[in-house]
Amino acid sequence: MVRVYPPEEAVKRARPLPPRDRLVINDVPDDEWAAFQEALAEA
């Protein structure tokens, strides 16, 4: 579900991002990564 808020409300709800090392996705096989990138390119 995607929610859209007015700018003032969005700023109130904003949270800092987690540390960079928690944003990295590891252990994705090369073929799945390639399929993911292809799907993004189609969008």
C-alpha distance matrix in Angstrom:
0.0 3.8 6.6 10.1 13.1 16.8 18.7 20.5 17.5 15.8 19.2 19.4 16.2 17.1 18.3 20.7 19.9 21.4 24.8 25.0 26.3 23.1 21.1 23.4 22.6 25.9 27.2 25.5 28.1 29.3 28.5 24.8 24.6 26.3 24.0 21.0 22.9 23.8 20.3 19.5 22.7 21.8 18.6
3.8 0.0 3.8 6.7 10.0 13.6 15.3 17.4 14.8 12.8 16.3 17.1 14.1 14.8 16.5 18.9 18.4 20.4 23.8 23.9 25.7 22.8 20.5 23.0 22.7 26.2 28.0 26.1 28.8 29.6 29.1 25.5 24.8 26.3 24.3 21.0 22.3 23.4 20.1 18.6 21.6 20.9 17.5
6.6 3.8 0.0 3.8 6.6 10.2 12.3 14.2 11.4 10.0 13.7 14.2 11.7 13.0 15.4 18.3 18.5 20.9 24.4 24.9 27.0 24.2 22.1 25.0 25.1 28.7 30.8 29.2 32.1 32.9 32.5 28.9 28.0 29.6 27.8 24.4 25.5 26.7 23.5 21.7 24.5 24.0 20.4
10.1 6.7 3.8 0.0 3.8 7.0 9.2 11.5 9.5 8.2 11.9 13.1 11.4 12.6 15.6 18.4 19.0 21.9 25.2 25.7 28.2 25.7 23.4 26.3 26.9 30.6 32.9 31.2 34.1 34.5 34.2 30.9 29.6 31.0 29.3 25.9 26.5 27.7 24.6 22.4 24.8 24.5 20.7
13.1 10.0 6.6 3.8 0.0 3.8 6.3 7.9 5.9 5.5 9.2 10.1 9.2 10.9 14.4 17.5 18.8 21.9 25.2 26.1 28.8 26.5 24.4 27.7 28.6 32.4 34.9 33.5 36.6 37.1 37.1 33.8 32.3 33.8 32.4 28.9 29.3 30.8 27.9 25.4 27.8 27.8 24.0
16.8 13.6 10.2 7.0 3.8 0.0 3.8 5.6 5.4 6.1 8.8 10.2 10.7 12.2 15.9 18.8 20.5 23.8 27.0 27.8 30.9 28.8 26.8 30.0 31.3 35.1 37.8 36.4 39.4 39.7 39.8 36.6 34.9 36.2 35.1 31.5 31.6 33.0 30.3 27.6 29.7 29.8 26.0
18.7 15.3 12.3 9.2 6.3 3.8 0.0 3.8 5.5 5.0 6.2 8.7 9.9 10.4 14.1 16.5 18.4 22.0 24.8 25.7 28.9 27.2 25.2 28.5 30.1 33.9 36.9 35.7 38.8 38.9 39.4 36.3 34.2 35.6 34.9 31.2 31.0 32.7 30.4 27.4 29.3 29.8 26.2
20.5 17.4 14.2 11.5 7.9 5.6 3.8 0.0 3.8 5.5 5.3 6.5 8.9 10.1 13.8 16.4 19.0 22.4 25.3 26.6 29.8 28.1 26.5 30.0 31.8 35.6 38.6 37.7 41.0 41.4 42.0 38.8 36.8 38.5 37.7 34.1 33.9 35.9 33.5 30.6 32.7 33.3 29.7
17.5 14.8 11.4 9.5 5.9 5.4 5.5 3.8 0.0 3.8 5.4 5.1 6.3 8.6 12.2 15.5 17.8 21.0 24.2 25.7 28.6 26.5 25.1 28.6 30.2 33.9 36.8 35.9 39.3 40.0 40.4 37.1 35.4 37.2 36.2 32.6 32.9 34.8 32.2 29.5 32.0 32.4 28.8
15.8 12.8 10.0 8.2 5.5 6.1 5.0 5.5 3.8 0.0 3.8 5.4 5.1 6.0 9.8 12.7 14.7 18.0 21.2 22.4 25.4 23.3 21.6 25.1 26.7 30.4 33.4 32.5 35.8 36.4 36.9 33.7 31.8 33.6 32.8 29.1 29.3 31.3 28.9 26.1 28.5 29.2 25.7
19.2 16.3 13.7 11.9 9.2 8.8 6.2 5.3 5.4 3.8 0.0 3.8 5.4 5.1 8.7 11.1 13.8 17.2 20.0 21.5 24.7 23.0 21.6 25.2 27.2 30.9 34.1 33.5 36.9 37.5 38.4 35.2 33.1 35.0 34.6 30.8 30.8 33.1 31.0 28.0 30.3 31.4 28.0
19.4 17.1 14.2 13.1 10.1 10.2 8.7 6.5 5.1 5.4 3.8 0.0 3.8 5.7 8.6 11.7 14.7 17.6 20.7 22.7 25.6 23.6 22.7 26.5 28.4 32.0 35.1 34.8 38.3 39.2 40.1 36.8 34.9 37.1 36.5 32.7 33.1 35.5 33.1 30.4 33.0 33.9 30.5
16.2 14.1 11.7 11.4 9.2 10.7 9.9 8.9 6.3 5.1 5.4 3.8 0.0 3.8 6.5 10.2 12.6 15.3 18.7 20.7 23.2 20.9 20.0 23.7 25.3 28.9 31.9 31.5 35.1 36.1 36.9 33.5 31.8 34.2 33.4 29.7 30.3 32.7 30.2 27.7 30.6 31.4 28.0
17.1 14.8 13.0 12.6 10.9 12.2 10.4 10.1 8.6 6.0 5.1 5.7 3.8 0.0 3.8 6.9 9.3 12.4 15.6 17.3 20.2 18.2 17.1 20.8 22.8 26.4 29.6 29.2 32.8 33.6 34.7 31.5 29.5 31.8 31.4 27.7 28.0 30.6 28.5 25.7 28.5 29.7 26.5
18.3 16.5 15.4 15.6 14.4 15.9 14.1 13.8 12.2 9.8 8.7 8.6 6.5 3.8 0.0 3.8 6.5 9.0 12.3 14.5 17.1 15.0 14.5 18.3 20.5 23.9 27.2 27.3 31.0 32.0 33.4 30.2 28.2 30.9 30.8 27.0 27.5 30.4 28.5 25.9 28.8 30.3 27.4
20.7 18.9 18.3 18.4 17.5 18.8 16.5 16.4 15.5 12.7 11.1 11.7 10.2 6.9 3.8 0.0 3.8 6.5 9.1 11.3 14.1 12.7 12.4 16.0 18.7 22.0 25.5 25.8 29.5 30.4 32.2 29.2 26.9 29.6 30.0 26.2 26.4 29.7 28.2 25.4 28.2 30.2 27.5
19.9 18.4 18.5 19.0 18.8 20.5 18.4 19.0 17.8 14.7 13.8 14.7 12.6 9.3 6.5 3.8 0.0 3.8 6.5 8.1 10.9 9.4 8.6 12.3 15.0 18.3 21.8 22.1 25.7 26.7 28.5 25.6 23.3 26.0 26.5 22.9 23.1 26.4 25.2 22.5 25.3 27.5 25.1
21.4 20.4 20.9 21.9 21.9 23.8 22.0 22.4 21.0 18.0 17.2 17.6 15.3 12.4 9.0 6.5 3.8 0.0 3.8 6.4 8.2 6.3 7.0 10.5 13.2 16.1 19.6 20.5 24.2 25.5 27.6 24.8 22.6 25.8 26.4 22.9 23.5 27.0 25.9 23.6 26.6 28.8 26.8
24.8 23.8 24.4 25.2 25.2 27.0 24.8 25.3 24.2 21.2 20.0 20.7 18.7 15.6 12.3 9.1 6.5 3.8 0.0 3.8 5.5 5.5 6.9 9.5 12.8 15.1 18.8 20.1 23.7 24.8 27.3 24.9 22.5 25.6 26.8 23.5 23.8 27.4 26.8 24.5 27.3 29.9 28.2
25.0 23.9 24.9 25.7 26.1 27.8 25.7 26.6 25.7 22.4 21.5 22.7 20.7 17.3 14.5 11.3 8.1 6.4 3.8 0.0 3.8 5.4 5.1 6.8 10.5 12.7 16.5 17.6 21.0 21.7 24.3 22.2 19.5 22.4 23.9 20.8 20.7 24.5 24.2 21.9 24.4 27.2 25.9
26.3 25.7 27.0 28.2 28.8 30.9 28.9 29.8 28.6 25.4 24.7 25.6 23.2 20.2 17.1 14.1 10.9 8.2 5.5 3.8 0.0 3.8 5.5 5.6 8.9 10.3 13.9 15.6 19.0 20.2 23.1 21.1 18.7 21.9 23.5 20.7 21.0 24.8 24.7 22.9 25.5 28.3 27.3
23.1 22.8 24.2 25.7 26.5 28.8 27.2 28.1 26.5 23.3 23.0 23.6 20.9 18.2 15.0 12.7 9.4 6.3 5.5 5.4 3.8 0.0 3.8 5.6 8.0 10.1 13.6 15.1 18.8 20.4 22.8 20.3 18.4 21.8 22.8 19.8 20.7 24.3 23.7 22.0 25.0 27.4 26.1
21.1 20.5 22.1 23.4 24.4 26.8 25.2 26.5 25.1 21.6 21.6 22.7 20.0 17.1 14.5 12.4 8.6 7.0 6.9 5.1 5.5 3.8 0.0 3.8 6.5 9.6 13.2 13.7 17.4 18.6 20.7 18.1 15.8 19.0 20.0 16.7 17.3 21.0 20.3 18.4 21.4 23.8 22.5
23.4 23.0 25.0 26.3 27.7 30.0 28.5 30.0 28.6 25.1 25.2 26.5 23.7 20.8 18.3 16.0 12.3 10.5 9.5 6.8 5.6 5.6 3.8 0.0 3.8 6.3 10.1 10.8 14.3 15.3 17.8 15.7 13.2 16.5 18.0 15.2 15.7 19.4 19.3 17.8 20.5 23.1 22.4
22.6 22.7 25.1 26.9 28.6 31.3 30.1 31.8 30.2 26.7 27.2 28.4 25.3 22.8 20.5 18.7 15.0 13.2 12.8 10.5 8.9 8.0 6.5 3.8 0.0 3.8 7.0 7.3 11.0 12.6 14.8 12.4 10.6 14.2 15.2 12.7 14.0 17.5 17.3 16.4 19.3 21.7 21.2
25.9 26.2 28.7 30.6 32.4 35.1 33.9 35.6 33.9 30.4 30.9 32.0 28.9 26.4 23.9 22.0 18.3 16.1 15.1 12.7 10.3 10.1 9.6 6.3 3.8 0.0 3.8 5.7 9.0 11.0 13.8 12.0 10.6 14.2 15.7 14.0 15.3 18.6 19.0 18.6 21.2 23.6 23.7
27.2 28.0 30.8 32.9 34.9 37.8 36.9 38.6 36.8 33.4 34.1 35.1 31.9 29.6 27.2 25.5 21.8 19.6 18.8 16.5 13.9 13.6 13.2 10.1 7.0 3.8 0.0 3.8 6.2 9.1 11.6 10.2 9.9 13.4 14.7 13.8 15.6 18.4 19.0 19.3 21.8 23.8 24.4
25.5 26.1 29.2 31.2 33.5 36.4 35.7 37.7 35.9 32.5 33.5 34.8 31.5 29.2 27.3 25.8 22.1 20.5 20.1 17.6 15.6 15.1 13.7 10.8 7.3 5.7 3.8 0.0 3.8 6.4 8.3 6.5 6.3 9.8 10.9 10.2 12.1 14.7 15.3 15.9 18.3 20.2 21.0
28.1 28.8 32.1 34.1 36.6 39.4 38.8 41.0 39.3 35.8 36.9 38.3 35.1 32.8 31.0 29.5 25.7 24.2 23.7 21.0 19.0 18.8 17.4 14.3 11.0 9.0 6.2 3.8 0.0 3.8 5.6 5.4 6.3 8.7 10.1 10.7 12.5 14.4 15.5 16.8 18.6 20.4 21.8
29.3 29.6 32.9 34.5 37.1 39.7 38.9 41.4 40.0 36.4 37.5 39.2 36.1 33.6 32.0 30.4 26.7 25.5 24.8 21.7 20.2 20.4 18.6 15.3 12.6 11.0 9.1 6.4 3.8 0.0 3.8 5.5 5.0 6.1 8.6 9.8 10.5 12.2 14.2 15.4 16.5 18.5 20.4
28.5 29.1 32.5 34.2 37.1 39.8 39.4 42.0 40.4 36.9 38.4 40.1 36.9 34.7 33.4 32.2 28.5 27.6 27.3 24.3 23.1 22.8 20.7 17.8 14.8 13.8 11.6 8.3 5.6 3.8 0.0 3.8 5.4 5.1 6.2 8.6 9.9 10.5 12.3 14.4 15.4 16.7 18.9
24.8 25.5 28.9 30.9 33.8 36.6 36.3 38.8 37.1 33.7 35.2 36.8 33.5 31.5 30.2 29.2 25.6 24.8 24.9 22.2 21.1 20.3 18.1 15.7 12.4 12.0 10.2 6.5 5.4 5.5 3.8 0.0 3.8 5.4 5.0 6.1 8.7 9.8 10.5 12.4 14.3 15.5 17.0
24.6 24.8 28.0 29.6 32.3 34.9 34.2 36.8 35.4 31.8 33.1 34.9 31.8 29.5 28.2 26.9 23.3 22.6 22.5 19.5 18.7 18.4 15.8 13.2 10.6 10.6 9.9 6.3 6.3 5.0 5.4 3.8 0.0 3.8 5.4 5.0 6.2 8.6 9.9 10.7 12.4 14.5 15.8
26.3 26.3 29.6 31.0 33.8 36.2 35.6 38.5 37.2 33.6 35.0 37.1 34.2 31.8 30.9 29.6 26.0 25.8 25.6 22.4 21.9 21.8 19.0 16.5 14.2 14.2 13.4 9.8 8.7 6.1 5.1 5.4 3.8 0.0 3.8 5.4 5.1 6.1 8.6 9.9 10.6 12.5 14.6
24.0 24.3 27.8 29.3 32.4 35.1 34.9 37.7 36.2 32.8 34.6 36.5 33.4 31.4 30.8 30.0 26.5 26.4 26.8 23.9 23.5 22.8 20.0 18.0 15.2 15.7 14.7 10.9 10.1 8.6 6.2 5.0 5.4 3.8 0.0 3.8 5.5 5.1 6.2 8.7 9.9 10.7 12.8
21.0 21.0 24.4 25.9 28.9 31.5 31.2 34.1 32.6 29.1 30.8 32.7 29.7 27.7 27.0 26.2 22.9 22.9 23.5 20.8 20.7 19.8 16.7 15.2 12.7 14.0 13.8 10.2 10.7 9.8 8.6 6.1 5.0 5.4 3.8 0.0 3.8 5.4 5.1 6.3 8.7 10.1 11.1
22.9 22.3 25.5 26.5 29.3 31.6 31.0 33.9 32.9 29.3 30.8 33.1 30.3 28.0 27.5 26.4 23.1 23.5 23.8 20.7 21.0 20.7 17.3 15.7 14.0 15.3 15.6 12.1 12.5 10.5 9.9 8.7 6.2 5.1 5.5 3.8 0.0 3.8 5.4 5.1 6.3 8.8 10.2
23.8 23.4 26.7 27.7 30.8 33.0 32.7 35.9 34.8 31.3 33.1 35.5 32.7 30.6 30.4 29.7 26.4 27.0 27.4 24.5 24.8 24.3 21.0 19.4 17.5 18.6 18.4 14.7 14.4 12.2 10.5 9.8 8.6 6.1 5.1 5.4 3.8 0.0 3.8 5.4 5.1 6.4 9.0
20.3 20.1 23.5 24.6 27.9 30.3 30.4 33.5 32.2 28.9 31.0 33.1 30.2 28.5 28.5 28.2 25.2 25.9 26.8 24.2 24.7 23.7 20.3 19.3 17.3 19.0 19.0 15.3 15.5 14.2 12.3 10.5 9.9 8.6 6.2 5.1 5.4 3.8 0.0 3.8 5.4 5.2 6.7
19.5 18.6 21.7 22.4 25.4 27.6 27.4 30.6 29.5 26.1 28.0 30.4 27.7 25.7 25.9 25.4 22.5 23.6 24.5 21.9 22.9 22.0 18.4 17.8 16.4 18.6 19.3 15.9 16.8 15.4 14.4 12.4 10.7 9.9 8.7 6.3 5.1 5.4 3.8 0.0 3.8 5.4 5.3
22.7 21.6 24.5 24.8 27.8 29.7 29.3 32.7 32.0 28.5 30.3 33.0 30.6 28.5 28.8 28.2 25.3 26.6 27.3 24.4 25.5 25.0 21.4 20.5 19.3 21.2 21.8 18.3 18.6 16.5 15.4 14.3 12.4 10.6 9.9 8.7 6.3 5.1 5.4 3.8 0.0 3.8 5.5
21.8 20.9 24.0 24.5 27.8 29.8 29.8 33.3 32.4 29.2 31.4 33.9 31.4 29.7 30.3 30.2 27.5 28.8 29.9 27.2 28.3 27.4 23.8 23.1 21.7 23.6 23.8 20.2 20.4 18.5 16.7 15.5 14.5 12.5 10.7 10.1 8.8 6.4 5.2 5.4 3.8 0.0 3.8
18.6 17.5 20.4 20.7 24.0 26.0 26.2 29.7 28.8 25.7 28.0 30.5 28.0 26.5 27.4 27.5 25.1 26.8 28.2 25.9 27.3 26.1 22.5 22.4 21.2 23.7 24.4 21.0 21.8 20.4 18.9 17.0 15.8 14.6 12.8 11.1 10.2 9.0 6.7 5.3 5.5 3.8 0.0
